[in-house]
């Protein structure tokens, strides 16, 4: 199945070659979880602060439980600070 992976800020370095505008379409196994996609792309879980699936918040602690479906968009941001 196909999902779109979007990685922002410093996480963009973990996108595979061929990505454009912080995103890439990936073929993943049916039943893949958020955690599976992050692991396949060597994205450090401790750096995944904000996770959205199709624009809806997915708590990082549930990444191994949330199963993706064909056409999903997974967007991830690292912790950020500002002031």
Secondary structure, 3 states (H helix, E strand, C coil): CEEEEEECHHHHHHCCCCCECCEEEEECCCCCEHHHHHHHCCCCHHHCCEEEECCEECCHHHCCCCECCCCCEEEEECCCCCC
